[in-house]
């Protein structure tokens, strides 16, 4: 029989799903990222919701969600209807974009539960939470654990295992207020007296709050929305009152017999295993079943039959129950940036545990026929969660890079296969290009520079990648040899590190954000617009990447960056005055020299466009440019912001008015000055005569 004897006040639920659960095998220096199939955990959650009387549950499915959907459809959930919403562009179940995809499924004003798919809950806890009062003066209720032992664990055991330099930003902490309200909620609270337990009771107005957040930032989470509600006094809480629940850290450890961490207590693992079996358990995933008594369980007893309120399980002989336990083995460090480092990695799996399903080894074949990640060869970018700066800066940077790369699909732009969020870092799993960085490749050649033919090949490939990115509306904003990797044969270039990418039309960033100002255009170094006589900032356009690519081409042909200086100010002066460090060698073709000069013009409107570069004699006659030309309307998208000649592009008159406004202001200002001078000449001289006469 269902646990809830009467129909609950809440009859709808939303489960933001994650297809795999992850954990590191070490706290401070992880060597493996263990990847655990989360399907059985979600099935347990769905059966728990059905057992408490929920009538309809919406499951959002993201990366590789088709495998999970097939497993869920094979289950029985009584009278509860399970519906799927696909959100292929997101990986992480707590992100606002994941939740927003389900907005159309909740058209009425009825409140609904949000239950995190990587948590385990005692069905009795969910039943009590579904009965929580929803008052007119609040939009959400959070389930929190304020028991003294759990708060002590978070500050001692968990902090000792995962805190870096005195901070920990993985647990969602809660500061309770008066009248049953939450004063603050977030991952970086220094003062707190409760922890979020992974479930919320909300009104559909939550989607409006999430929409407001997404309009300001690509990366935002459910917790960010809850903090906004807390600030307005519209977020209340309900305590677990000692009923069991388990977070993703404990859940992920269940399928790993050798998992050892002082942040996960042994009794929690045993109790969680028993709970898994109490509602349609998972024998194959945990090695623990209700029929064998679950040796090592908290109660140590045996069960001849399924507990009341449970659902029938599939046979353990069912091949679909053979879940894959895979991991990513981390290797040597191959690169490091201001906020991250990149490591070699290999995808591995226990082949004895593989059923008839699809192999999880991540492979990708791009349009050019080059296989990336062949035989599990990967690169993993690890972005550490630090306590410096605004909340979530590094996570937002990583997720922004992911967002940009999801919009791009080009053989010369690095590809992303997966994103893994762990306690101490976010890992972006990408294709691995086994060759050297372009800077190292240049330095290995005689004279420290590339032959013009080799430079033309790499330049043409990068030019093709910029064509694609600009047509999609994105600028790289950090093109330099260190962000270009070559294949093992050094004949195939891939543009990497899109963390500083900007949308076309964005305002220039501060120069302090960039690791290598020597390759940054003047408008990024100074924020000043040299095209407008009246000065001021100008929006970034494709010309910003053209400058950086020109500086990179200069280094390929000459052996050094075009401009330098003993200080940042000296560098800026040399850039503004185009004081080159070295002249071009005699063997560099004149067409190549002219091409570099056309790209390194101080004024963005004076630089060659990407289309002009593709059509230049040195590039077009080489045969190296990939056959991927853009339609003429997309070329206009790249150049409208930088080109003012109506004969070149048919720019709408409103946009041209924005461009001509500084000139109109200059003419108006000159007219006013001329009028003032004329008035002074006419009346001022007469006034001076009167003054002189009076004094005489």
C-alpha positions as CSV (number, residue, x, y, z in Angstrom):
1,X,0.0,0.0,0.0
2,X,1.2,3.5,-0.6
3,X,2.8,5.3,2.3
4,X,0.5,8.3,2.1
5,X,-3.0,7.2,3.3
6,X,-4.7,10.3,1.8
7,X,-4.0,12.1,-1.4
8,X,-1.2,14.6,-0.8
9,X,-1.7,18.3,-1.3
10,X,0.9,18.1,-4.1
11,X,0.3,15.8,-7.0
12,X,3.0,16.9,-9.5
13,X,6.7,16.5,-9.4
14,X,9.8,17.5,-11.5
15,X,13.0,15.4,-11.5
16,X,15.9,17.1,-13.2
17,X,17.9,14.0,-14.2
18,X,21.6,13.3,-14.6
19,X,22.4,10.2,-16.6
20,X,25.6,9.5,-14.6
21,X,26.8,10.1,-11.1
22,X,30.5,11.0,-10.6
23,X,33.1,11.1,-7.9
24,X,36.9,11.3,-7.6
25,X,38.9,8.5,-6.2
26,X,41.0,11.0,-4.2
27,X,40.3,14.2,-2.4
28,X,43.3,16.4,-3.0
29,X,44.9,14.8,-6.1
30,X,42.4,12.7,-8.0
31,X,43.8,10.2,-10.5
32,X,40.5,8.8,-11.7
33,X,37.0,10.2,-12.2
34,X,34.6,7.4,-11.5
35,X,31.5,7.4,-13.5
36,X,28.4,5.6,-12.2
37,X,25.2,4.9,-14.0
38,X,22.5,6.9,-12.2
39,X,19.5,5.3,-13.9
40,X,18.7,3.0,-11.0
41,X,18.8,5.9,-8.5
42,X,16.3,7.8,-10.6
43,X,14.1,4.8,-10.9
44,X,14.1,4.5,-7.1
45,X,13.2,8.2,-6.8
46,X,10.3,7.7,-9.2
47,X,9.0,4.7,-7.4
48,X,9.2,6.6,-4.1
49,X,7.2,9.5,-5.6
50,X,4.6,7.0,-6.9
51,X,4.4,5.4,-3.5
52,X,3.5,8.7,-1.8
53,X,0.7,9.4,-4.2
54,X,2.3,11.7,-6.8
55,X,0.1,11.5,-10.0
56,X,2.4,12.9,-12.6
57,X,6.2,13.3,-12.7
58,X,8.2,15.2,-15.4
59,X,11.8,14.0,-15.9
60,X,14.2,16.3,-17.8
61,X,16.7,14.3,-19.7
62,X,20.0,15.7,-21.0
63,X,23.3,14.2,-22.2
64,X,22.8,10.6,-23.2
65,X,19.3,10.6,-21.8
66,X,17.9,8.2,-24.4
67,X,19.5,5.2,-22.5
68,X,17.9,6.3,-19.2
69,X,14.5,6.9,-20.9
70,X,14.5,3.4,-22.2
71,X,15.2,2.0,-18.8
72,X,12.5,4.1,-17.1
73,X,9.9,3.1,-19.7
74,X,10.5,-0.5,-18.9
75,X,9.5,0.0,-15.3
76,X,6.0,0.1,-13.7
77,X,5.1,3.1,-11.5
78,X,1.5,2.2,-10.7
79,X,-0.9,5.0,-11.5
80,X,1.8,7.7,-11.7
81,X,2.4,9.0,-15.2
82,X,6.0,9.7,-16.1
83,X,6.7,12.2,-18.9
84,X,10.1,13.2,-20.5
85,X,11.4,16.6,-21.6
86,X,14.6,16.6,-23.6
87,X,17.2,19.2,-23.1
88,X,20.2,18.1,-25.1
89,X,22.1,21.4,-24.6
90,X,22.7,20.9,-20.9
91,X,24.6,18.4,-18.8
92,X,23.9,19.3,-15.2
93,X,20.6,18.7,-13.5
94,X,20.7,21.8,-11.2
95,X,21.1,24.4,-14.0
96,X,18.3,26.8,-14.7
97,X,18.3,25.9,-18.4
98,X,17.6,22.3,-17.5
99,X,14.6,23.3,-15.3
100,X,13.3,25.8,-17.8
101,X,12.8,23.2,-20.5
102,X,10.0,21.7,-18.4
103,X,8.1,25.0,-18.0
104,X,5.4,24.1,-20.5
105,X,4.6,21.0,-18.6
106,X,3.3,23.0,-15.6
107,X,0.7,25.2,-17.0
108,X,-1.6,25.4,-13.9
109,X,-0.9,27.4,-10.7
110,X,-0.7,24.2,-8.7
111,X,2.5,23.8,-6.7
112,X,4.9,20.9,-7.5
113,X,7.9,19.1,-6.0
114,X,11.4,19.4,-7.4
115,X,13.4,16.3,-6.4
116,X,17.1,16.0,-7.3
117,X,17.9,12.8,-9.1
118,X,21.2,12.1,-7.4
119,X,19.7,12.0,-3.9
120,X,18.1,9.1,-2.0
121,X,15.1,9.8,0.1
122,X,13.1,7.8,2.6
123,X,9.6,7.7,1.1
124,X,8.2,8.7,4.4
125,X,10.2,11.9,4.2
126,X,8.9,12.7,0.7
127,X,5.3,11.9,1.9
128,X,5.6,14.4,4.8
129,X,7.2,17.0,2.6
130,X,4.4,16.7,0.0
131,X,2.0,17.6,2.8
132,X,4.0,20.8,3.7
133,X,1.7,23.9,3.9
134,X,2.1,26.3,1.0
135,X,1.1,29.7,2.4
136,X,0.1,32.7,0.2
137,X,3.1,34.7,1.2
138,X,5.7,32.3,0.0
139,X,6.6,30.9,-3.4
140,X,8.8,28.0,-2.4
141,X,9.6,25.6,0.5
142,X,13.0,24.0,0.9
143,X,13.7,20.7,2.6
144,X,16.6,21.2,5.0
145,X,18.5,19.2,7.5
146,X,19.3,21.1,10.7
147,X,20.2,18.2,12.9
148,X,23.3,19.0,15.1
149,X,25.2,15.9,14.0
150,X,24.8,16.7,10.3
151,X,25.9,20.3,10.7
152,X,29.0,19.1,12.7
153,X,29.8,16.6,9.9
154,X,29.7,19.3,7.3
155,X,32.1,21.5,9.3
156,X,34.5,18.8,10.3
157,X,34.5,15.5,8.3
158,X,33.3,16.9,5.0
159,X,35.3,20.1,5.3
160,X,38.4,18.1,6.2
161,X,38.0,16.0,3.0
162,X,37.1,18.6,0.5
163,X,38.0,22.1,1.6
164,X,40.7,23.8,-0.3
165,X,42.5,26.7,1.4
166,X,39.8,27.1,4.0
167,X,36.8,27.1,1.8
168,X,34.2,24.6,0.6
169,X,31.6,25.4,-2.0
170,X,29.9,22.2,-2.9
171,X,27.3,21.8,-0.1
172,X,24.3,24.1,-0.3
173,X,24.2,25.8,3.1
174,X,21.2,27.5,4.7
175,X,20.9,30.3,7.2
176,X,17.5,30.0,8.9
177,X,15.5,33.1,9.7
178,X,12.5,34.0,11.8
179,X,9.0,32.7,11.2
180,X,10.0,29.6,9.4
181,X,11.7,31.6,6.6
182,X,15.1,31.2,5.1
183,X,17.4,34.2,5.4
184,X,20.1,33.1,3.0
185,X,20.9,30.0,0.9
186,X,24.0,29.3,-1.1
187,X,27.2,27.3,-1.4
188,X,29.6,29.8,0.1
189,X,27.9,30.9,3.3
190,X,30.4,31.1,6.2
191,X,27.6,31.2,8.8
192,X,24.8,28.6,8.5
193,X,22.7,26.4,10.7
194,X,21.2,23.9,8.1
195,X,21.9,22.2,4.8
196,X,19.7,21.9,1.8
197,X,18.4,18.3,1.4
198,X,17.8,18.2,-2.3
199,X,14.0,18.8,-2.5
200,X,11.8,21.8,-3.0
201,X,8.1,22.5,-3.0
202,X,7.5,25.4,-5.4
203,X,4.9,27.4,-7.3
204,X,5.2,27.7,-11.2
205,X,6.2,31.4,-10.6
206,X,9.7,29.9,-10.0
207,X,10.1,29.7,-13.8
208,X,9.7,33.5,-14.0
209,X,12.6,33.9,-11.5
210,X,14.7,31.4,-13.5
211,X,14.0,33.3,-16.7
212,X,15.1,36.6,-15.1
213,X,18.4,34.9,-14.1
214,X,19.0,33.4,-17.5
215,X,18.5,36.8,-19.2
216,X,21.5,38.0,-17.3
217,X,23.8,35.0,-17.3
218,X,24.1,31.7,-19.2
219,X,25.1,29.8,-16.1
220,X,22.7,30.0,-13.1
221,X,21.2,27.4,-10.8
222,X,18.1,26.6,-8.8
223,X,20.0,27.7,-5.7
224,X,20.5,31.1,-7.3
225,X,16.7,31.4,-7.8
226,X,16.1,30.3,-4.2
227,X,18.4,33.0,-2.9
228,X,16.4,35.7,-4.7
229,X,13.2,34.3,-3.1
230,X,14.9,34.3,0.3
231,X,15.9,38.0,-0.2
232,X,12.3,38.9,-0.7
233,X,11.1,36.8,2.3
234,X,9.2,34.3,0.1
235,X,11.2,31.1,0.9
236,X,10.3,28.9,3.8
237,X,11.7,25.6,5.0
238,X,10.7,22.2,6.4
239,X,13.1,20.2,8.5
240,X,13.8,16.5,7.8
241,X,13.3,15.9,11.5
242,X,15.6,12.9,11.5
243,X,14.2,11.1,8.5
244,X,16.8,9.7,6.2
245,X,18.1,11.2,3.0
246,X,21.5,10.8,1.3
247,X,23.3,13.3,-1.0
248,X,25.1,12.5,-4.2
249,X,28.4,11.9,-2.4
250,X,27.0,8.9,-0.5
251,X,24.9,7.7,-3.4
252,X,27.9,7.7,-5.8
253,X,29.9,5.7,-3.3
254,X,27.5,2.8,-3.3
255,X,28.7,1.3,-6.6
256,X,32.3,1.6,-5.6
257,X,33.5,-1.0,-3.1
258,X,36.9,0.6,-2.9
259,X,35.6,4.1,-2.3
260,X,37.2,5.5,0.8
261,X,36.5,9.0,2.1
262,X,36.1,10.3,5.6
263,X,33.2,12.5,4.2
264,X,31.1,9.4,3.8
265,X,30.3,7.4,7.0
266,X,30.2,3.6,6.7
267,X,26.7,3.5,8.4
268,X,25.4,5.9,5.8
269,X,26.5,3.6,3.0
270,X,24.8,0.6,4.7
271,X,21.6,2.5,5.4
272,X,21.5,3.8,1.8
273,X,21.9,0.3,0.4
274,X,19.1,-0.9,2.5
275,X,16.9,2.0,1.4
276,X,17.6,1.2,-2.3
277,X,16.2,-2.2,-1.8
278,X,13.2,-1.1,0.1
279,X,11.6,0.4,-3.0
280,X,12.4,-1.8,-6.0
281,X,16.0,-2.2,-5.1
282,X,19.1,-2.3,-7.3
283,X,20.8,-5.6,-6.9
284,X,23.2,-5.5,-9.8
285,X,24.3,-1.9,-9.2
286,X,25.2,-2.2,-5.6
287,X,25.9,-5.9,-5.1
288,X,23.2,-5.8,-2.4
289,X,19.7,-7.2,-2.7
290,X,16.7,-7.6,-0.5
291,X,16.6,-11.3,-1.2
292,X,20.1,-12.0,0.2
293,X,19.6,-9.9,3.2
294,X,22.2,-7.4,2.1
295,X,25.2,-8.5,4.1
296,X,26.7,-5.5,5.8
297,X,23.4,-3.6,5.9
298,X,22.5,-1.5,8.9
299,X,20.0,-4.0,10.3
300,X,21.7,-7.1,9.0
301,X,18.4,-8.9,8.6
302,X,17.0,-10.8,5.7
303,X,13.8,-10.2,3.7
304,X,11.9,-13.1,2.2
305,X,9.5,-10.7,0.4
306,X,9.5,-7.2,-0.8
307,X,8.5,-4.6,1.8
308,X,5.1,-3.0,1.6
309,X,4.8,-0.1,-0.7
310,X,7.5,-1.5,-3.0
311,X,7.2,-2.4,-6.7
312,X,8.2,-5.6,-8.4
313,X,11.8,-5.7,-9.5
314,X,13.2,-7.0,-12.8
315,X,15.0,-10.3,-12.7
316,X,18.7,-10.1,-11.9
317,X,19.3,-12.2,-15.0
318,X,17.9,-9.4,-17.2
319,X,20.9,-8.2,-19.4
320,X,19.6,-4.7,-19.1
321,X,20.5,-4.7,-15.4
322,X,24.2,-5.1,-16.2
323,X,25.3,-1.5,-15.6
324,X,28.6,-0.1,-16.8
325,X,31.0,1.1,-14.2
326,X,33.5,3.2,-16.1
327,X,36.0,5.8,-15.3
328,X,38.3,8.4,-16.8
329,X,42.0,7.9,-15.9
330,X,43.8,11.2,-15.6
331,X,47.4,11.4,-16.9
332,X,50.0,14.1,-17.3
333,X,49.3,17.8,-17.3
334,X,49.5,19.2,-20.9
335,X,48.5,22.8,-20.2
336,X,47.6,25.3,-17.6
337,X,45.7,28.6,-17.6
338,X,44.8,31.3,-15.1
339,X,41.9,29.3,-13.6
340,X,42.3,25.8,-14.9
341,X,44.7,23.1,-16.1
342,X,44.4,20.5,-18.9
343,X,45.4,16.9,-18.4
344,X,45.7,13.9,-20.7
345,X,43.0,11.3,-20.0
346,X,41.8,7.9,-21.1
347,X,38.3,6.5,-21.0
348,X,38.2,3.0,-19.5
349,X,35.5,0.5,-18.6
350,X,35.1,-2.8,-16.9
351,X,34.2,-4.9,-20.0
352,X,32.9,-7.8,-17.8
353,X,30.1,-5.5,-16.6
354,X,29.1,-4.3,-20.0
355,X,25.7,-5.5,-21.1
356,X,24.3,-5.3,-24.6
357,X,24.0,-1.5,-24.4
358,X,26.1,1.1,-26.1
359,X,29.7,1.4,-25.0
360,X,30.4,4.6,-23.1
361,X,33.8,5.1,-24.6
362,X,33.6,8.6,-26.0
363,X,34.5,8.9,-29.7
364,X,33.8,11.6,-32.1
365,X,34.3,11.9,-35.8
366,X,34.2,15.4,-37.2
367,X,33.3,16.7,-40.6
368,X,36.8,16.6,-41.8
369,X,37.1,12.8,-41.2
370,X,39.6,13.2,-38.3
371,X,38.7,11.0,-35.4
372,X,39.0,12.6,-31.9
373,X,39.2,10.6,-28.8
374,X,40.0,7.5,-30.7
375,X,40.4,4.5,-28.3
376,X,39.4,6.7,-25.4
377,X,42.1,9.3,-25.8
378,X,40.8,12.5,-24.3
379,X,41.8,15.8,-22.7
380,X,40.2,16.9,-19.4
381,X,40.1,20.6,-18.5
382,X,39.9,20.8,-14.7
383,X,38.4,24.1,-13.4
384,X,38.9,24.3,-9.6
385,X,36.2,25.7,-7.4
386,X,37.9,28.5,-5.6
387,X,36.7,30.9,-2.9
388,X,38.2,34.0,-4.7
389,X,35.9,36.6,-6.3
390,X,32.2,36.5,-6.8
391,X,30.2,33.3,-6.1
392,X,30.6,30.7,-8.9
393,X,33.1,32.7,-11.1
394,X,35.1,29.7,-12.2
395,X,32.0,27.5,-12.6
396,X,30.4,30.2,-14.7
397,X,33.5,30.5,-16.9
398,X,33.6,26.8,-17.4
399,X,29.9,26.6,-18.3
400,X,30.1,29.6,-20.6
401,X,32.9,27.8,-22.5
402,X,30.7,24.7,-22.7
403,X,27.8,26.8,-23.9
404,X,29.9,28.4,-26.7
405,X,31.4,25.1,-27.8
406,X,27.9,23.5,-27.9
407,X,26.9,26.1,-30.5
408,X,30.0,25.4,-32.7
409,X,30.7,22.3,-34.8
410,X,33.8,22.7,-36.9
411,X,36.8,20.4,-37.5
412,X,39.3,23.1,-36.4
413,X,37.4,23.9,-33.2
414,X,37.9,21.7,-30.2
415,X,34.9,19.5,-29.3
416,X,33.4,18.8,-25.9
417,X,32.2,15.3,-25.0
418,X,31.1,15.6,-21.4
419,X,31.0,17.8,-18.3
420,X,31.5,16.3,-14.9
421,X,30.8,18.3,-11.7
422,X,32.6,17.1,-8.6
423,X,33.0,18.5,-5.1
424,X,36.2,20.4,-5.8
425,X,36.2,21.0,-9.5
426,X,34.3,20.9,-12.8
427,X,35.9,18.6,-15.4
428,X,35.3,19.4,-19.1
429,X,36.0,16.3,-21.1
430,X,37.2,17.2,-24.6
431,X,38.8,15.7,-27.7
432,X,42.5,15.4,-27.3
433,X,44.8,16.6,-30.0
434,X,48.1,14.8,-29.5
435,X,50.5,17.2,-31.2
436,X,52.3,20.2,-29.7
437,X,51.0,23.7,-29.1
438,X,51.7,26.1,-32.0
439,X,54.2,28.1,-29.9
440,X,56.3,25.0,-29.2
441,X,56.0,23.9,-32.8
442,X,57.3,27.3,-34.0
443,X,60.3,27.3,-31.6
444,X,61.4,23.9,-32.8
445,X,62.0,25.1,-36.4
446,X,65.3,26.5,-37.6
447,X,65.4,30.2,-36.9
448,X,62.4,29.9,-34.5
449,X,59.9,30.5,-37.3
450,X,57.8,28.4,-39.8
451,X,58.3,28.1,-43.5
452,X,55.7,30.3,-45.3
453,X,53.9,27.3,-46.8
454,X,53.5,25.6,-43.4
455,X,52.3,28.9,-41.8
456,X,49.8,29.4,-44.7
457,X,48.3,25.9,-44.0
458,X,47.8,26.6,-40.3
459,X,46.6,30.1,-40.9
460,X,44.0,28.9,-43.5
461,X,42.6,26.3,-41.1
462,X,42.3,28.9,-38.3
463,X,40.7,31.3,-40.7
464,X,38.1,28.7,-41.6
465,X,37.3,28.2,-37.9
466,X,36.8,31.9,-37.3
467,X,34.4,32.0,-40.3
468,X,32.3,29.4,-38.6
469,X,32.5,31.0,-35.1
470,X,31.7,34.5,-36.3
471,X,28.7,33.3,-38.4
472,X,27.4,31.7,-35.2
473,X,27.8,35.0,-33.4
474,X,30.9,34.4,-31.2
475,X,34.3,35.9,-31.0
476,X,37.2,33.9,-29.5
477,X,38.9,36.9,-28.0
478,X,42.1,35.1,-26.9
479,X,43.7,33.8,-30.1
480,X,47.4,33.1,-29.5
481,X,49.8,30.2,-30.2
482,X,49.3,28.7,-26.7
483,X,45.6,28.2,-27.6
484,X,46.2,26.4,-30.8
485,X,47.1,22.7,-30.8
486,X,48.4,20.6,-33.7
487,X,47.8,17.0,-34.6
488,X,50.6,14.5,-34.2
489,X,51.6,15.1,-37.8
490,X,51.6,18.9,-37.2
491,X,49.4,19.4,-40.3
492,X,46.0,19.9,-38.6
493,X,45.3,22.9,-36.2
494,X,42.6,23.0,-33.6
495,X,41.5,26.3,-31.8
496,X,41.1,25.6,-28.1
497,X,40.3,27.5,-24.9
498,X,37.1,29.4,-25.5
499,X,36.6,30.5,-21.9
500,X,37.1,34.2,-22.9
501,X,34.8,34.0,-25.9
502,X,32.3,36.9,-26.3
503,X,29.2,37.4,-28.4
504,X,29.5,39.8,-31.3
505,X,28.6,43.3,-30.1
506,X,29.9,42.8,-26.6
507,X,31.8,45.6,-24.8
508,X,35.6,45.2,-24.7
509,X,36.9,43.4,-21.6
510,X,39.6,44.9,-19.3
511,X,43.1,44.0,-20.5
512,X,43.8,42.5,-17.1
513,X,41.5,39.6,-18.0
514,X,43.8,38.4,-20.7
515,X,46.9,36.2,-20.1
516,X,48.8,37.5,-23.2
517,X,48.1,41.2,-24.1
518,X,50.7,40.9,-26.8
519,X,48.1,39.3,-29.0
520,X,45.1,41.5,-28.0
521,X,43.8,44.3,-30.3
522,X,43.9,47.9,-29.2
523,X,40.2,48.0,-28.4
524,X,40.7,45.2,-25.9
525,X,43.9,46.7,-24.4
526,X,42.5,50.2,-23.9
527,X,38.8,49.9,-24.3
528,X,39.1,53.0,-26.5
529,X,37.5,53.4,-30.0
530,X,40.0,54.9,-32.4
531,X,37.4,55.0,-35.2
532,X,35.1,57.7,-33.6
533,X,36.6,61.2,-33.4
534,X,34.5,61.8,-30.3
535,X,36.2,58.8,-28.6
536,X,34.5,56.3,-26.3
537,X,34.1,52.6,-26.3
538,X,33.0,50.5,-29.3
539,X,31.4,47.1,-29.3
540,X,33.6,44.2,-30.2
541,X,33.3,42.9,-33.7
542,X,35.0,40.3,-35.9
543,X,38.0,42.7,-36.3
544,X,39.1,41.8,-32.8
545,X,39.8,38.2,-33.7
546,X,41.3,39.4,-37.0
547,X,44.0,41.4,-35.1
548,X,44.9,38.4,-32.8
549,X,45.1,36.0,-35.7
550,X,47.3,38.5,-37.5
551,X,49.6,38.7,-34.5
552,X,49.7,34.9,-34.5
553,X,50.5,34.8,-38.2
554,X,53.3,37.3,-37.6
555,X,54.8,35.0,-35.0
556,X,54.6,32.1,-37.4
557,X,56.4,34.0,-40.1
558,X,58.9,36.1,-38.1
559,X,59.3,34.1,-34.9
560,X,58.0,36.6,-32.3
561,X,54.9,38.6,-31.5
562,X,54.6,41.8,-33.6
563,X,54.7,44.2,-30.6
564,X,56.3,44.2,-27.2
565,X,57.4,46.4,-24.3
566,X,59.0,46.4,-20.9
567,X,55.7,47.3,-19.3
568,X,52.0,47.2,-20.2
569,X,52.0,50.9,-21.0
570,X,55.0,50.5,-23.3
571,X,53.3,47.7,-25.1
572,X,50.2,49.8,-25.6
573,X,52.2,52.6,-27.0
574,X,54.0,50.3,-29.4
575,X,50.7,48.8,-30.5
576,X,49.0,52.2,-31.1
577,X,52.0,53.5,-33.1
578,X,52.5,50.1,-34.9
579,X,56.2,49.9,-33.7
580,X,57.1,46.3,-34.8
581,X,59.7,44.4,-32.9
582,X,61.2,42.9,-36.0
583,X,61.0,43.2,-39.8
584,X,59.9,40.3,-42.0
585,X,62.6,38.0,-43.3
586,X,63.3,38.2,-47.0
587,X,61.9,34.8,-47.9
588,X,58.4,35.7,-46.7
589,X,56.2,36.4,-49.7
590,X,55.1,40.0,-50.3
591,X,51.5,38.8,-50.3
592,X,51.9,37.4,-46.8
593,X,53.6,40.6,-45.5
594,X,50.8,42.7,-46.9
595,X,48.2,40.3,-45.4
596,X,49.7,40.7,-41.9
597,X,49.8,44.5,-42.2
598,X,46.1,44.5,-43.4
599,X,45.2,42.6,-40.2
600,X,47.2,44.7,-37.8
601,X,45.5,48.1,-38.3
602,X,44.7,50.2,-35.2
603,X,41.2,51.0,-36.3
604,X,38.9,48.1,-36.6
605,X,37.3,49.4,-39.7
606,X,40.7,49.6,-41.4
607,X,41.5,45.9,-40.9
608,X,40.8,43.3,-43.5
609,X,37.6,41.3,-43.0
610,X,37.6,37.5,-42.7
611,X,36.0,37.3,-46.1
612,X,38.7,39.5,-47.6
613,X,41.4,37.3,-46.0
614,X,39.9,34.2,-47.5
615,X,39.8,35.8,-50.9
616,X,43.4,37.1,-50.7
617,X,45.9,35.8,-53.2
618,X,48.2,34.2,-50.7
619,X,45.4,32.1,-49.1
620,X,43.2,31.4,-52.0
621,X,46.0,30.2,-54.3
622,X,47.5,28.0,-51.7
623,X,44.7,25.4,-51.7
624,X,44.9,25.0,-47.9
625,X,41.6,26.8,-47.1
626,X,38.9,24.2,-46.3
627,X,36.0,24.1,-48.6
628,X,33.5,25.7,-46.2
629,X,32.5,29.1,-47.6
630,X,29.8,31.1,-45.9
631,X,26.7,32.5,-47.6
632,X,26.9,36.2,-48.4
633,X,24.3,37.0,-45.7
634,X,26.4,35.4,-43.0
635,X,29.5,37.4,-44.2
636,X,27.4,40.5,-43.6
637,X,26.8,39.4,-40.0
638,X,30.5,39.4,-39.4
639,X,31.3,42.7,-40.9
640,X,28.3,45.0,-40.3
641,X,29.7,46.2,-37.0
642,X,33.1,47.2,-38.5
643,X,32.2,48.4,-42.0
644,X,30.6,51.7,-42.7
645,X,30.6,51.7,-46.5
646,X,27.1,51.1,-47.8
647,X,28.4,49.9,-51.1
648,X,30.1,47.0,-49.4
649,X,27.2,45.9,-47.2
650,X,23.6,46.9,-47.2
651,X,23.4,47.9,-43.5
652,X,20.0,48.9,-42.1
653,X,19.7,52.7,-41.7
654,X,19.2,52.5,-37.9
655,X,22.5,50.7,-37.6
656,X,24.2,53.3,-39.9
657,X,22.7,56.1,-37.7
658,X,24.4,54.6,-34.7
659,X,27.7,54.6,-36.6
660,X,27.3,58.2,-37.9
661,X,26.1,59.7,-34.6
662,X,29.7,60.6,-33.4
663,X,30.2,62.5,-36.7
664,X,26.9,64.3,-36.4
665,X,27.9,65.3,-32.8
666,X,31.3,66.6,-34.1
667,X,29.6,68.7,-36.8
668,X,27.2,70.1,-34.3
669,X,29.9,70.9,-31.8
670,X,32.0,72.6,-34.5
671,X,29.0,74.7,-35.5
672,X,28.4,75.8,-32.0
673,X,32.1,76.8,-31.6
674,X,32.0,78.7,-34.9
675,X,28.9,80.5,-33.9
676,X,30.5,81.5,-30.5
677,X,33.6,82.8,-32.2
678,X,31.5,84.8,-34.7
679,X,29.5,86.3,-31.8
680,X,32.6,87.2,-29.9
681,X,34.1,88.8,-33.0
682,X,30.9,90.9,-33.5
683,X,30.0,91.8,-30.0
684,X,33.1,91.1,-28.0
685,X,35.2,93.6,-29.8
686,X,32.6,96.4,-29.3
687,X,32.4,95.6,-25.6
688,X,36.2,95.9,-25.4
689,X,36.1,99.4,-27.0
690,X,33.6,100.5,-24.5
691,X,35.7,99.3,-21.6
692,X,38.8,101.0,-22.9
693,X,36.9,104.2,-23.5
694,X,35.6,104.2,-19.9
695,X,39.0,103.6,-18.5
696,X,40.4,106.4,-20.7
